[in-house]
Amino acid sequence: MTKLLLILALSLSLSAGGYLDTKTVSETQPVDTMLTQERTWYEVAMFKPETPLTDEELRNRVIYTNLIGAGVVTAWGIAFWDYFTIDPVVGDEGWFGEDTKYGGADKLGHLYSTYLWSLGFSSFMNIGA
């Protein structure tokens, strides 16, 4: 299941991009539609709003997204990562050393997933629009 989620996340991030080609503006086209660009499938899939959010809407999105995200991570951790059943252990794991369990790939996975989450959240929160 995890491999499928990773493949989906990777393909989404690689295919996410700029705007679709817009129609050529002609002299007969109304002025109010000249600057309108079509939304990409990625913007629609990420629920990116068409208009900027008000401060209250943005605050609500941040609060609810964080609450839902914390709940999902906790549920996933209980189901798959042994949350609350073992005590955390602090120790040197070797980072990218040859004798490490995953050779540092888990660190790169955390880095890449952080990038994907920030891309998704910035789109969802309409940041940088």
C-alpha positions as CSV (number, residue, x, y, z in Angstrom):
1,M,0.0,0.0,0.0
2,T,2.8,2.4,0.9
3,K,4.5,1.8,-2.4
4,L,1.3,2.7,-4.3
5,L,1.0,5.9,-2.3
6,L,4.6,6.8,-3.1
7,I,4.2,6.1,-6.8
8,L,1.0,8.2,-6.9
9,A,2.8,11.1,-5.0
10,L,5.8,10.9,-7.3
11,S,3.7,10.9,-10.5
12,L,1.6,13.7,-9.2
13,S,4.6,15.9,-8.4
14,L,6.3,15.1,-11.7
15,S,3.3,15.9,-13.8
16,A,2.3,19.1,-11.8
17,G,3.1,22.1,-13.9
18,G,2.2,25.3,-15.4
19,Y,-1.0,26.4,-17.1
20,L,-2.5,24.7,-20.1
21,D,-2.1,26.4,-23.4
22,T,-4.7,29.2,-23.6
23,K,-6.5,30.2,-26.7
24,T,-5.0,32.9,-28.8
25,V,-6.5,36.3,-28.0
26,S,-8.2,37.8,-30.9
27,E,-9.5,41.3,-31.5
28,T,-13.1,40.0,-31.3
29,Q,-12.6,38.5,-27.9
30,P,-14.2,40.5,-25.0
31,V,-11.7,42.4,-22.9
32,D,-12.9,40.9,-19.6
33,T,-11.9,37.3,-20.8
34,M,-8.5,38.3,-22.3
35,L,-6.5,37.7,-19.1
36,T,-8.4,34.6,-18.0
37,Q,-6.3,31.5,-17.9
38,E,-7.7,28.0,-17.8
39,R,-7.0,26.0,-14.6
40,T,-4.8,23.0,-14.8
41,W,-6.1,19.6,-13.7
42,Y,-3.5,19.9,-10.8
43,E,-5.1,23.1,-9.5
44,V,-8.5,21.5,-9.6
45,A,-7.3,18.3,-7.9
46,M,-5.6,20.3,-5.2
47,F,-8.7,22.4,-4.6
48,K,-6.9,25.6,-5.4
49,P,-9.5,28.4,-5.2
50,E,-10.1,30.4,-8.3
51,T,-10.2,33.7,-6.3
52,P,-8.0,34.7,-3.4
53,L,-9.2,33.6,0.1
54,T,-10.3,36.0,2.7
55,D,-8.4,36.0,6.0
56,E,-11.2,34.1,7.7
57,E,-11.3,31.5,5.0
58,L,-7.6,31.0,5.1
59,R,-7.5,30.8,8.9
60,N,-10.3,28.1,8.8
61,R,-8.4,26.1,6.1
62,V,-5.2,26.2,8.2
63,I,-7.0,25.1,11.4
64,Y,-9.0,22.3,9.8
65,T,-6.1,21.1,7.6
66,N,-3.8,20.9,10.7
67,L,-6.4,19.1,12.8
68,I,-7.2,16.5,10.0
69,G,-3.5,16.1,9.2
70,A,-2.6,15.4,12.9
71,G,-5.5,12.9,13.1
72,V,-4.4,11.1,10.0
73,V,-0.8,10.9,11.0
74,T,-1.7,9.6,14.5
75,A,-4.1,7.0,13.0
76,W,-1.4,5.9,10.5
77,G,1.2,5.8,13.2
78,I,-1.0,3.6,15.5
79,A,-1.8,1.3,12.6
80,F,1.7,1.0,10.9
81,W,4.4,2.6,13.0
82,D,3.7,1.1,16.5
83,Y,2.8,4.4,18.1
84,F,2.2,4.2,21.8
85,T,3.4,0.5,22.0
86,I,7.1,1.1,22.2
87,D,9.3,3.8,23.8
88,P,11.2,6.2,21.5
89,V,14.9,5.4,21.3
90,V,17.6,8.1,20.7
91,G,20.8,6.9,19.1
92,D,23.2,7.4,16.2
93,E,21.8,5.7,13.1
94,G,24.6,6.6,10.7
95,W,22.7,8.9,8.4
96,F,23.9,7.9,4.8
97,G,26.5,5.3,5.9
98,E,26.9,2.0,4.2
99,D,26.0,0.0,7.3
100,T,22.6,1.8,7.8
101,K,19.3,0.0,7.4
102,Y,18.1,1.9,4.4
103,G,21.3,3.7,3.3
104,G,19.8,7.1,4.0
105,A,16.9,6.6,1.5
106,D,14.5,7.2,4.4
107,K,16.0,10.7,4.9
108,L,15.6,11.5,1.3
109,G,12.1,10.2,1.4
110,H,11.3,12.6,4.3
111,L,12.8,15.5,2.4
112,Y,10.8,14.7,-0.7
113,S,7.6,14.1,1.1
114,T,8.0,17.5,2.9
115,Y,8.4,19.1,-0.5
116,L,5.2,17.4,-1.8
117,W,3.2,18.4,1.3
118,S,4.4,22.0,1.0
119,L,3.5,22.1,-2.6
120,G,0.0,20.7,-1.9
121,F,-0.6,22.9,1.1
122,S,0.6,26.1,-0.7
123,S,-1.8,25.3,-3.5
124,F,-4.6,24.5,-1.1
125,M,-4.1,27.7,0.9
126,N,-3.8,29.8,-2.3
127,I,-0.3,30.9,-1.3
128,G,1.8,32.4,-4.2
129,A,-1.2,32.9,-6.4
